[in-house]
Amino acid sequence: MKSFCKSDFFFFSIIILLYGCDNNETDVPFGHILTKPPFAEITDSIKNDPESHALYFRRAILLNTNNLPEPALADFQKAWSLKKEEQYALGIGTLLLEKKPDSAIIFLNNALKEIPNSTMLQLNLARSYTAQNKNEEALALCNTILQSYPEQVDILKMKADLLGKKGSNTESIAIFEKAYALAPFDIELNYLLALKYAETKNSKVLALTDSLIKADSLGIHAEPYYYRGIYYATINDKEKAISSFDFAIAHDYNFKEAHIEKGAIYYERKQYEEALKIFNLLLTVSPKYADTYYWIAKCQEAIGKKEDAKLNYQRAYSLDNALTEAKEAADKLK
């Protein structure tokens, strides 16, 4: 995720500075960017026509395409201030969602007062609610959208995911299956449904992953084998799970999750040295993957290497502060 601004006041300040009375681009933040190619031509046009919302939008798109979200956001905001068009609001909402979903929620609610029937803005708002773990608000918004557009696949996927988070797995699967019937060639949807089947011990995952494997004429996709592995692990058929994870790794050696799941099976079997071999191998694939250090630490703790375990728990947490169980485990070790 990209990080840009620190507060709404900062956003507001940027806009005032960028688009002040004389609009002198070289004396304001981003002026050194806006006056150079490929932005200079549009900047010159803006100087000649400072009230052209379309020009600010064009420059915002170009800035964002060149991975410059901060000035892009300012231009989207300026375009929106000049004319309330859906595409301008979507630009703002999408960029805010990246790092400031709380600000995205505020903006999108206000934007929907201007364009109340915008499905895309509602979808963006639902995603912002989800990013803030406001799942009930997101689910209510999904239901509102589906009343008007019952076959909106992106909304169905979001609703199914939200229901899964609530533990309503039967309803979640039913919604995923409805979306799948509407868009069977949506690969992301196939994967979401396969994972949901696997996690709920639903054997339908086998037919679904078979179809995905057959459709993969080049044999480059590891995901179907991974989901089969999750299914077999969930129903406690560990040998088939390991075999499936091996197939996933053979198709994509960098598939970190497959290494982790395979190693976790050996850990559960108390085969700690074998598990450590798998996790240490994964370090060569991705030396900054927090989960690897966490599982190495679990193995080290199990075999009595508490000092090493504590150090690796701390490494895991330093790489991913969301991995609170690593910090808790480190704190328990004396």
C-alpha positions as a Markdown table, in Angstrom:
| # | Residue | x | y | z |
|---|---|---|---|---|
| 1 | Met | 0.0 | 0.0 | 0.0 |
| 2 | Lys | 1.2 | 3.5 | -0.8 |
| 3 | Ser | 1.5 | 6.0 | 1.9 |
| 4 | Phe | 0.7 | 9.6 | 1.3 |
| 5 | Cys | -0.8 | 12.2 | 3.6 |
| 6 | Lys | -1.0 | 12.6 | 7.4 |
| 7 | Ser | -4.3 | 14.4 | 7.8 |
| 8 | Asp | -7.2 | 16.0 | 5.9 |
| 9 | Phe | -5.7 | 19.4 | 6.8 |
| 10 | Phe | -2.6 | 18.4 | 4.9 |
| 11 | Phe | -4.7 | 17.5 | 1.9 |
| 12 | Phe | -6.5 | 20.8 | 2.1 |
| 13 | Ser | -3.2 | 22.7 | 2.4 |
| 14 | Ile | -1.8 | 21.0 | -0.7 |
| 15 | Ile | -4.9 | 22.0 | -2.7 |
| 16 | Ile | -4.7 | 25.7 | -1.6 |
| 17 | Leu | -0.9 | 25.8 | -2.3 |
| 18 | Leu | -1.3 | 24.1 | -5.7 |
| 19 | Tyr | -4.1 | 26.1 | -6.9 |
| 20 | Gly | -3.6 | 29.5 | -5.4 |
| 21 | Cys | -4.4 | 32.9 | -6.9 |
| 22 | Asp | -1.6 | 33.1 | -9.4 |
| 23 | Asn | -1.3 | 29.3 | -9.8 |
| 24 | Asn | 2.6 | 29.4 | -9.8 |
| 25 | Glu | 3.3 | 25.7 | -10.0 |
| 26 | Thr | 7.1 | 26.0 | -9.5 |
| 27 | Asp | 6.6 | 27.6 | -6.0 |
| 28 | Val | 4.3 | 24.9 | -4.5 |
| 29 | Pro | 4.6 | 21.3 | -3.5 |
| 30 | Phe | 5.0 | 19.0 | -6.5 |
| 31 | Gly | 5.9 | 22.0 | -8.7 |
| 32 | His | 9.2 | 20.4 | -9.6 |
| 33 | Ile | 7.2 | 17.4 | -10.8 |
| 34 | Leu | 4.3 | 19.2 | -12.5 |
| 35 | Thr | 6.5 | 21.4 | -14.7 |
| 36 | Lys | 8.5 | 18.5 | -16.1 |
| 37 | Pro | 7.7 | 15.9 | -18.7 |
| 38 | Pro | 5.3 | 14.1 | -19.1 |
| 39 | Phe | 3.2 | 16.5 | -17.0 |
| 40 | Ala | 4.5 | 19.9 | -18.3 |
| 41 | Glu | 2.2 | 20.1 | -21.3 |
| 42 | Ile | -0.9 | 19.6 | -19.2 |
| 43 | Thr | 0.4 | 22.0 | -16.6 |
| 44 | Asp | 0.8 | 24.7 | -19.2 |
| 45 | Ser | -2.7 | 24.1 | -20.4 |
| 46 | Ile | -4.0 | 24.4 | -16.8 |
| 47 | Lys | -2.2 | 27.8 | -16.5 |
| 48 | Asn | -4.1 | 28.9 | -19.6 |
| 49 | Asp | -7.4 | 27.4 | -18.4 |
| 50 | Pro | -7.3 | 27.0 | -14.6 |
| 51 | Glu | -11.1 | 26.2 | -14.4 |
| 52 | Ser | -10.9 | 23.2 | -16.6 |
| 53 | His | -11.8 | 20.2 | -14.5 |
| 54 | Ala | -11.0 | 17.9 | -17.4 |
| 55 | Leu | -7.4 | 19.0 | -17.5 |
| 56 | Tyr | -6.9 | 18.4 | -13.8 |
| 57 | Phe | -8.4 | 14.9 | -14.2 |
| 58 | Arg | -6.1 | 14.1 | -17.2 |
| 59 | Arg | -3.1 | 15.2 | -15.1 |
| 60 | Ala | -4.3 | 13.2 | -12.1 |
| 61 | Ile | -4.6 | 10.0 | -14.2 |
| 62 | Leu | -1.1 | 10.6 | -15.7 |
| 63 | Leu | 0.4 | 11.2 | -12.2 |
| 64 | Asn | -1.2 | 8.1 | -10.8 |
| 65 | Thr | -0.1 | 6.0 | -13.7 |
| 66 | Asn | 3.5 | 7.2 | -12.9 |
| 67 | Asn | 3.1 | 6.1 | -9.3 |
| 68 | Leu | 2.7 | 9.6 | -7.9 |
| 69 | Pro | -0.4 | 9.3 | -5.7 |
| 70 | Glu | 0.0 | 12.5 | -3.7 |
| 71 | Pro | -0.1 | 15.1 | -6.5 |
| 72 | Ala | -2.6 | 12.8 | -8.3 |
| 73 | Leu | -4.9 | 13.0 | -5.3 |
| 74 | Ala | -4.6 | 16.8 | -5.2 |
| 75 | Asp | -5.6 | 17.0 | -8.9 |
| 76 | Phe | -8.5 | 14.6 | -8.4 |
| 77 | Gln | -9.7 | 16.8 | -5.6 |
| 78 | Lys | -9.3 | 20.0 | -7.6 |
| 79 | Ala | -11.3 | 18.4 | -10.5 |
| 80 | Trp | -14.1 | 17.4 | -8.1 |
| 81 | Ser | -14.2 | 20.9 | -6.6 |
| 82 | Leu | -14.8 | 22.3 | -10.1 |
| 83 | Lys | -17.4 | 19.7 | -11.1 |
| 84 | Lys | -19.1 | 16.9 | -9.3 |
| 85 | Glu | -18.4 | 14.0 | -11.7 |
| 86 | Glu | -18.4 | 10.3 | -10.6 |
| 87 | Gln | -15.0 | 9.6 | -12.1 |
| 88 | Tyr | -13.4 | 12.4 | -10.1 |
| 89 | Ala | -14.9 | 11.1 | -6.9 |
| 90 | Leu | -13.8 | 7.5 | -7.7 |
| 91 | Gly | -10.2 | 8.8 | -8.1 |
| 92 | Ile | -10.2 | 10.4 | -4.7 |
| 93 | Gly | -12.0 | 7.5 | -3.0 |
| 94 | Thr | -9.6 | 4.9 | -4.5 |
| 95 | Leu | -6.4 | 6.8 | -3.5 |
| 96 | Leu | -7.7 | 7.5 | 0.0 |
| 97 | Leu | -8.7 | 3.9 | 0.4 |
| 98 | Glu | -5.1 | 2.8 | -0.1 |
| 99 | Lys | -3.9 | 4.3 | 3.3 |
| 100 | Lys | -6.6 | 6.4 | 4.8 |
| 101 | Pro | -9.9 | 4.4 | 4.6 |
| 102 | Asp | -11.3 | 6.5 | 7.5 |
| 103 | Ser | -11.0 | 9.6 | 5.3 |
| 104 | Ala | -12.3 | 7.6 | 2.3 |
| 105 | Ile | -15.5 | 6.9 | 4.3 |
| 106 | Ile | -16.0 | 10.5 | 5.1 |
| 107 | Phe | -15.4 | 11.7 | 1.5 |
| 108 | Leu | -17.5 | 8.9 | -0.1 |
| 109 | Asn | -20.5 | 9.5 | 2.1 |
| 110 | Asn | -20.4 | 13.2 | 1.1 |
| 111 | Ala | -19.8 | 12.3 | -2.5 |
| 112 | Leu | -22.9 | 10.1 | -2.5 |
| 113 | Lys | -25.0 | 13.0 | -1.4 |
| 114 | Glu | -24.0 | 14.6 | -4.7 |
| 115 | Ile | -24.3 | 11.4 | -6.8 |
| 116 | Pro | -26.6 | 9.2 | -4.8 |
| 117 | Asn | -27.2 | 6.5 | -7.4 |
| 118 | Ser | -23.5 | 5.7 | -8.2 |
| 119 | Thr | -23.0 | 2.0 | -7.8 |
| 120 | Met | -19.2 | 2.4 | -8.1 |
| 121 | Leu | -19.0 | 5.0 | -5.3 |
| 122 | Gln | -21.2 | 2.7 | -3.1 |
| 123 | Leu | -18.8 | -0.2 | -3.9 |
| 124 | Asn | -15.8 | 2.0 | -3.0 |
| 125 | Leu | -17.5 | 2.9 | 0.2 |
| 126 | Ala | -18.2 | -0.7 | 1.1 |
| 127 | Arg | -14.5 | -1.5 | 0.5 |
| 128 | Ser | -13.6 | 1.4 | 2.7 |
| 129 | Tyr | -15.8 | 0.1 | 5.5 |
| 130 | Thr | -14.3 | -3.4 | 5.1 |
| 131 | Ala | -10.8 | -1.9 | 5.4 |
| 132 | Gln | -11.8 | -0.3 | 8.7 |
| 133 | Asn | -13.4 | -3.6 | 9.9 |
| 134 | Lys | -16.8 | -2.0 | 9.8 |
| 135 | Asn | -18.2 | -5.2 | 8.4 |
| 136 | Glu | -21.8 | -4.7 | 9.4 |
| 137 | Glu | -21.9 | -1.3 | 7.6 |
| 138 | Ala | -20.2 | -2.9 | 4.5 |
| 139 | Leu | -22.7 | -5.8 | 4.5 |
| 140 | Ala | -25.7 | -3.4 | 4.8 |
| 141 | Leu | -24.4 | -1.4 | 1.8 |
| 142 | Cys | -23.8 | -4.6 | -0.2 |
| 143 | Asn | -27.5 | -5.6 | 0.4 |
| 144 | Thr | -28.6 | -2.1 | -0.6 |
| 145 | Ile | -26.7 | -2.3 | -3.9 |
| 146 | Leu | -27.9 | -5.9 | -4.6 |
| 147 | Gln | -31.5 | -4.8 | -4.3 |
| 148 | Ser | -31.0 | -2.8 | -7.5 |
| 149 | Tyr | -28.3 | -4.9 | -9.1 |
| 150 | Pro | -28.8 | -8.5 | -7.9 |
| 151 | Glu | -26.2 | -9.8 | -10.4 |
| 152 | Gln | -23.4 | -7.5 | -9.6 |
| 153 | Val | -20.6 | -10.0 | -9.2 |
| 154 | Asp | -18.1 | -7.8 | -7.3 |
| 155 | Ile | -20.7 | -7.0 | -4.7 |
| 156 | Leu | -21.7 | -10.7 | -4.4 |
| 157 | Lys | -18.1 | -11.6 | -3.8 |
| 158 | Met | -17.8 | -8.9 | -1.1 |
| 159 | Lys | -21.0 | -10.0 | 0.6 |
| 160 | Ala | -19.9 | -13.6 | 0.6 |
| 161 | Asp | -16.6 | -12.7 | 2.1 |
| 162 | Leu | -18.2 | -10.6 | 4.8 |
| 163 | Leu | -20.6 | -13.4 | 5.6 |
| 164 | Gly | -17.7 | -15.7 | 6.0 |
| 165 | Lys | -16.0 | -13.4 | 8.4 |
| 166 | Lys | -19.2 | -13.5 | 10.5 |
| 167 | Gly | -19.1 | -17.3 | 10.5 |
| 168 | Ser | -22.1 | -17.7 | 8.2 |
| 169 | Asn | -20.2 | -20.2 | 6.0 |
| 170 | Thr | -23.3 | -21.9 | 4.5 |
| 171 | Glu | -24.7 | -18.6 | 3.3 |
| 172 | Ser | -21.3 | -17.4 | 2.2 |
| 173 | Ile | -20.8 | -20.4 | 0.0 |
| 174 | Ala | -24.3 | -20.0 | -1.5 |
| 175 | Ile | -23.5 | -16.4 | -2.4 |
| 176 | Phe | -20.1 | -17.4 | -3.9 |
| 177 | Glu | -21.8 | -20.1 | -5.9 |
| 178 | Lys | -24.4 | -17.6 | -7.2 |
| 179 | Ala | -21.5 | -15.3 | -8.3 |
| 180 | Tyr | -19.7 | -18.3 | -9.9 |
| 181 | Ala | -22.8 | -19.2 | -11.9 |
| 182 | Leu | -22.8 | -15.6 | -13.3 |
| 183 | Ala | -19.0 | -15.4 | -13.9 |
| 184 | Pro | -17.4 | -18.9 | -14.1 |
| 185 | Phe | -14.4 | -17.5 | -15.9 |
| 186 | Asp | -13.5 | -15.0 | -13.1 |
| 187 | Ile | -10.3 | -16.6 | -11.8 |
| 188 | Glu | -10.3 | -14.6 | -8.5 |
| 189 | Leu | -13.8 | -15.9 | -7.9 |
| 190 | Asn | -12.8 | -19.4 | -8.6 |
| 191 | Tyr | -10.0 | -19.1 | -6.0 |
| 192 | Leu | -12.2 | -17.5 | -3.4 |
| 193 | Leu | -14.8 | -20.3 | -3.8 |
| 194 | Ala | -12.1 | -23.0 | -3.8 |
| 195 | Leu | -10.6 | -21.7 | -0.6 |
| 196 | Lys | -14.1 | -21.5 | 1.1 |
| 197 | Tyr | -14.8 | -25.0 | 0.0 |
| 198 | Ala | -11.5 | -26.2 | 1.3 |
| 199 | Glu | -11.7 | -24.4 | 4.7 |
| 200 | Thr | -15.2 | -25.9 | 5.3 |
| 201 | Lys | -14.3 | -29.5 | 4.4 |
| 202 | Asn | -16.5 | -29.3 | 1.3 |
| 203 | Ser | -15.5 | -31.9 | -1.3 |
| 204 | Lys | -16.8 | -29.7 | -4.1 |
| 205 | Val | -13.3 | -28.2 | -4.0 |
| 206 | Leu | -11.9 | -31.3 | -5.8 |
| 207 | Ala | -14.2 | -30.9 | -8.9 |
| 208 | Leu | -13.5 | -27.2 | -9.0 |
| 209 | Thr | -9.8 | -27.5 | -8.7 |
| 210 | Asp | -9.8 | -30.3 | -11.3 |
| 211 | Ser | -11.5 | -27.9 | -13.7 |
| 212 | Leu | -8.9 | -25.2 | -13.0 |
| 213 | Ile | -6.1 | -27.6 | -13.5 |
| 214 | Lys | -7.5 | -28.8 | -16.9 |
| 215 | Ala | -8.0 | -25.2 | -18.0 |
| 216 | Asp | -4.3 | -24.4 | -17.2 |
| 217 | Ser | -2.9 | -25.7 | -20.5 |
| 218 | Leu | 0.5 | -24.3 | -19.7 |
| 219 | Gly | 0.6 | -25.8 | -16.2 |
| 220 | Ile | 1.8 | -22.6 | -14.5 |
| 221 | His | -0.8 | -22.1 | -11.8 |
| 222 | Ala | -0.1 | -23.5 | -8.3 |
| 223 | Glu | -3.2 | -22.3 | -6.6 |
| 224 | Pro | -5.5 | -25.3 | -7.4 |
| 225 | Tyr | -3.0 | -27.7 | -5.8 |
| 226 | Tyr | -2.7 | -25.4 | -2.8 |
| 227 | Tyr | -6.5 | -25.3 | -2.2 |
| 228 | Arg | -6.6 | -29.1 | -2.5 |
| 229 | Gly | -3.8 | -29.2 | 0.1 |
| 230 | Ile | -5.9 | -27.0 | 2.4 |
| 231 | Tyr | -8.9 | -29.3 | 2.0 |
| 232 | Tyr | -6.9 | -32.5 | 2.7 |
| 233 | Ala | -5.3 | -30.9 | 5.7 |
| 234 | Thr | -8.7 | -29.8 | 7.0 |
| 235 | Ile | -10.1 | -33.3 | 6.7 |
| 236 | Asn | -6.9 | -34.7 | 8.4 |
| 237 | Asp | -5.6 | -36.5 | 5.3 |
| 238 | Lys | -2.1 | -35.2 | 5.9 |
| 239 | Glu | -0.3 | -37.3 | 3.3 |
| 240 | Lys | -2.5 | -36.1 | 0.5 |
| 241 | Ala | -2.2 | -32.6 | 1.9 |
| 242 | Ile | 1.6 | -32.7 | 1.7 |
| 243 | Ser | 1.5 | -34.2 | -1.8 |
| 244 | Ser | -0.8 | -31.3 | -2.9 |
| 245 | Phe | 1.5 | -28.7 | -1.3 |
| 246 | Asp | 4.5 | -30.3 | -3.1 |
| 247 | Phe | 2.6 | -30.0 | -6.4 |
| 248 | Ala | 1.9 | -26.4 | -5.7 |
| 249 | Ile | 5.6 | -25.7 | -4.9 |
| 250 | Ala | 6.7 | -27.6 | -8.0 |
| 251 | His | 4.5 | -25.2 | -10.1 |
| 252 | Asp | 5.6 | -22.1 | -8.2 |
| 253 | Tyr | 8.7 | -22.5 | -6.0 |
| 254 | Asn | 8.0 | -19.0 | -4.6 |
| 255 | Phe | 4.5 | -19.9 | -3.3 |
| 256 | Lys | 5.2 | -19.1 | 0.3 |
| 257 | Glu | 1.9 | -20.2 | 1.8 |
| 258 | Ala | 2.4 | -23.7 | 0.4 |
| 259 | His | 5.8 | -24.0 | 2.1 |
| 260 | Ile | 4.3 | -22.8 | 5.4 |
| 261 | Glu | 1.3 | -25.2 | 5.3 |
| 262 | Lys | 3.5 | -28.1 | 4.5 |
| 263 | Gly | 5.9 | -27.2 | 7.3 |
| 264 | Ala | 3.0 | -26.7 | 9.7 |
| 265 | Ile | 1.9 | -30.3 | 9.1 |
| 266 | Tyr | 5.3 | -31.6 | 10.2 |
| 267 | Tyr | 5.2 | -29.3 | 13.2 |
| 268 | Glu | 1.8 | -30.7 | 14.2 |
| 269 | Arg | 3.3 | -34.2 | 13.9 |
| 270 | Lys | 6.1 | -33.1 | 16.3 |
| 271 | Gln | 8.6 | -33.7 | 13.5 |
| 272 | Tyr | 10.3 | -30.4 | 14.4 |
| 273 | Glu | 13.6 | -31.0 | 12.6 |
| 274 | Glu | 11.9 | -31.8 | 9.3 |
| 275 | Ala | 9.7 | -28.7 | 9.7 |
| 276 | Leu | 12.7 | -26.6 | 10.4 |
| 277 | Lys | 14.3 | -27.8 | 7.1 |
| 278 | Ile | 11.2 | -26.6 | 5.2 |
| 279 | Phe | 11.0 | -23.2 | 7.0 |
| 280 | Asn | 14.8 | -22.6 | 6.6 |
| 281 | Leu | 14.4 | -23.4 | 2.9 |
| 282 | Leu | 11.7 | -20.9 | 2.7 |
| 283 | Leu | 14.1 | -18.3 | 4.0 |
| 284 | Thr | 16.1 | -18.6 | 0.8 |
| 285 | Val | 12.9 | -17.9 | -1.2 |
| 286 | Ser | 11.7 | -15.0 | 0.9 |
| 287 | Pro | 14.1 | -13.8 | 3.7 |
| 288 | Lys | 11.7 | -11.1 | 4.9 |
| 289 | Tyr | 8.5 | -13.2 | 5.2 |
| 290 | Ala | 7.4 | -12.8 | 8.8 |
| 291 | Asp | 5.5 | -16.1 | 9.0 |
| 292 | Thr | 8.7 | -18.1 | 8.3 |
| 293 | Tyr | 10.4 | -16.7 | 11.4 |
| 294 | Tyr | 7.3 | -17.3 | 13.4 |
| 295 | Trp | 7.2 | -21.0 | 12.5 |
| 296 | Ile | 10.9 | -21.4 | 13.0 |
| 297 | Ala | 10.5 | -19.9 | 16.4 |
| 298 | Lys | 7.7 | -22.3 | 17.2 |
| 299 | Cys | 9.9 | -25.3 | 16.3 |
| 300 | Gln | 12.8 | -23.9 | 18.2 |
| 301 | Glu | 10.6 | -23.4 | 21.3 |
| 302 | Ala | 9.3 | -27.0 | 21.0 |
| 303 | Ile | 12.9 | -28.4 | 21.0 |
| 304 | Gly | 14.0 | -26.2 | 23.9 |
| 305 | Lys | 16.0 | -23.6 | 22.1 |
| 306 | Lys | 14.2 | -20.8 | 23.8 |
| 307 | Glu | 16.7 | -18.0 | 23.3 |
| 308 | Asp | 16.7 | -18.6 | 19.5 |
| 309 | Ala | 13.0 | -18.9 | 19.5 |
| 310 | Lys | 12.5 | -15.6 | 21.3 |
| 311 | Leu | 14.8 | -13.9 | 18.8 |
| 312 | Asn | 12.9 | -15.3 | 15.9 |
| 313 | Tyr | 9.5 | -14.4 | 17.4 |
| 314 | Gln | 10.8 | -10.8 | 17.7 |
| 315 | Arg | 12.0 | -10.9 | 14.1 |
| 316 | Ala | 8.6 | -12.0 | 12.9 |
| 317 | Tyr | 6.9 | -9.2 | 14.8 |
| 318 | Ser | 9.3 | -6.6 | 13.6 |
| 319 | Leu | 8.6 | -7.7 | 10.0 |
| 320 | Asp | 4.8 | -7.7 | 10.5 |
| 321 | Asn | 3.3 | -5.8 | 13.4 |
| 322 | Ala | -0.1 | -7.5 | 12.7 |
| 323 | Leu | 1.5 | -10.8 | 13.8 |
| 324 | Thr | 0.7 | -10.1 | 17.5 |
| 325 | Glu | 0.9 | -13.8 | 18.4 |
| 326 | Ala | 4.6 | -13.6 | 17.7 |
| 327 | Lys | 5.1 | -10.7 | 20.1 |
| 328 | Glu | 3.0 | -12.5 | 22.8 |
| 329 | Ala | 5.0 | -15.7 | 22.3 |
| 330 | Ala | 8.3 | -13.7 | 22.7 |
| 331 | Asp | 7.1 | -12.0 | 25.8 |
| 332 | Lys | 6.2 | -15.3 | 27.4 |
| 333 | Leu | 9.8 | -16.6 | 26.9 |
| 334 | Lys | 12.2 | -15.7 | 29.7 |
